[in-house]
């Protein structure tokens, strides 16, 4: 019998598909994490999570990069949402298998095929940089992943357990644990809850998380995430 910790280690994109919140909730979660990291780190290059409402015509993008080669991108549009994840040490890496693992991209609907070939999600040779892929069309009742024959007896074969950990546990406590470990500073849970609830950002909340930052310093990041703010 697998313990909860073991089950998480063996989680794949198919398990993530069953656990992800719906598209509006996922978008709000991504916006919240991006704003919290903007408060914790004014330097964009040191953040994990970002959000860009101006990614492309009619498209927004949430992204995660850990600085060590692991990343995900989530494209939100009127068509729905497309998720691409890449874990550089995963056994399903395209660099160890002459291209993307069979099944990962084969079933992506036509409405999202431009995301598969998006240059920002491919390497210099045009190969999609992906180990895990999910999608959900607008009006669909669940997230989907391709038909994949996963490697046997391999922990986290596509990197999904690591890549999407904070998306399948959309709690303020999960973000607090991540941020305290990554930034090595205390992170006030009440402030995290404030942002996760999409309540307008105030100077008081900013100061609680980062005493060296003013709300004016965050103008571009708040605009990029379309996150509300008020003075004071």
N, C-alpha and C positions, 0 to 999 in steps of 0.2 A: 504494500500500500504506500503510495507516494504521500509525503508530507506536503504542506502548502508551499514551503520553500522549494521543494523538489519540483513541484508542478510548475512553479514560476520559471524555474531554470529550463524546463522543457517546453515552455510556451512557444508557439509559432504564430505566424501571421493569421492562421485560421482561428486560433484562440483569441488573439487580439480583436479579430472581427466580431467575436461574440461579446466582447467586453467594452468596446469603445462606446462613448456617448454618441447621441445623434449629432448631425452636422451642426446645427446652431449651438448646441452645448460645447462641442469640440472647438468651434471657432472662438467662443467666449473664453474657454479655458486657455487656448493658445494666446489670445490677446492679453489675458491676465498675467500669464507667465512672462510674456515679453515685457510688460510694463514693470513687473516686479524686478526683473533683472536689469532693466534700464535704471531703476532706482538704486539697486545694489552696486552697479558698475556703470559709470558714465562711458567707459571705453567699450565700444561695440565689439571689438575683436576678442574681448575676454568673456563675453556672454555665451551661454548655451542657446537661449531661446530668443527669437526675433519674430516680428510680424510686420508685414508690408501690405497695406491696403491698396497700394499702387503698383503691385507686381506686374500686371499686364492689363490690357483692355478687358474690363469686366472680370478681372481675376485678382484675388488676394492670395498671399502666401505666408504660411507659418513655417518656420524652419528651426532646426536644432543642429548645432555643430559643437562637438566636444573638443576640438583642437587636436585630436589624435587620429582623425580619419573616419570617425563615425558620425553619421548625420541622417536627418530626415527632412523632407519637404512635403508640405500639405498645400495643395492648390484648391482654393474655394472659388466657386463660380456659380452661375445660375444653373449649370448642368449638374452640380453636386459637389463632390470632393474627391480628390485623387491623392493618395499617400504613397510616397516613395521613400524607402529606408535603405541605408547602406551601412553595414557593419564590416569594417575592413578585415577583421580576423575570422569572420564567419566562414564555415566550410562551404557555404553556398555563394561565396564571392564569385563574381564573373571572371575575376582575374585568375582563378584557379580552375576554371571550368570552360574555357574558350567561349565565354559569353554568359549572359544571364542564365541561371538555373532553369531547366525545362519546367514550364508551367507558370513561372512567376509572372510573366508578362503576356503570355499567349492569349489569355481570355479577357484582357483589358478591353472594355467596350470602345467602339469607334469614337464616341463622343469625348473620350479621354486619350485617344492615341497620340494627339499632339503633345501631351505631357510625357509620354514614353520617349519621344524623340526630342524633347526640349533640350537645347544645347547645354543649359545650366545643369541638367541632370545626366549628362553624358560626358565621357572623357574626350580627349583631343582627337581620338579616332572615330568619334560618334557612337561608341558603345555605351548603352545605358548602364550607369553605375548604380546597381540595385541588388539587394539581397532579399528584400521583402516589399510587397506591393499590395495595397488595398484600395478599394474605391467604393463609392456609394452614389448612385444617381439620385437627383432630386425626386422626391416622391417614393423612393425605394424604402422598404421597411427594415433593411439590415445592411451591414457592411459586407463586402465580398472580397474573396481572394481566389487565385487560380487553383486549378487542380494540380497538386504538387506531390510528387513522390519524395518525401523527406529522407535524408540519410538516417540510417538506423543508429540508435544508441549514441546520439550526439547531443550534447547539451546546447540549447539555443542555436540550432543549425542556421537560422536565417538572421539572427541578431535581434529578433522581434522582442524578446523578453527584456533586453537591455534598452533598446532604442525607444520603445513605447511605454516604458514603465510608468511615467508620470501622466500618460494619457489614459491608461486603463485604471489608474488610481487617481481620479481627479479631485483629491482632497487637499485642503490647505496644509494639513499635517504632512502630506507627502512632499509638497514643495518645500516646506520648512526644513524637513530632514535633508533634502537635496541641497538647499542653499547654504545651510549651516556647514555641511560637509565640504562643499565646493569653495565657498568664500571664506570659510573658517572664521565666521563672526556670528554672534547671536542674531537670530531673526525672529522678530516679534510675531507671534501667531495671530494676534488680533489684527495687525496691519495686513498680513497675508489674507486673512478672511475678508477684510474690507475690500481688497482688490479683487479677490475671487468672486465677490458679490457684485462686481462692476459698479460699486459706489464711487461717486466722483472723488478723484484724488485731491488731497489737500496738503498744504505744507506740513501740517501736523503729522500726517501719515508718512510723508517723505522723510521728515526729521526722525521719526521713530525708527525707520529702516536705515537711514544714512544721514547723519547729522551734518555732513559736509556738503550737502546738495540742496539746491533750491528748486522749487517747482518750475521756475523759468528755465532751468537747465534742461528740462525734460520736454520742452515744447515740441521738438521734432519727433521724438519717440511717441509721445501721446497722439500726435497727429497721424503718425504711421499706423498706429493701432486703433485709431478713432476712439480713443478712450477719454471719457469726460474728466474735467478737472475744475476746481474752484480755488480761489486764492484763500489763504489763511488756514 
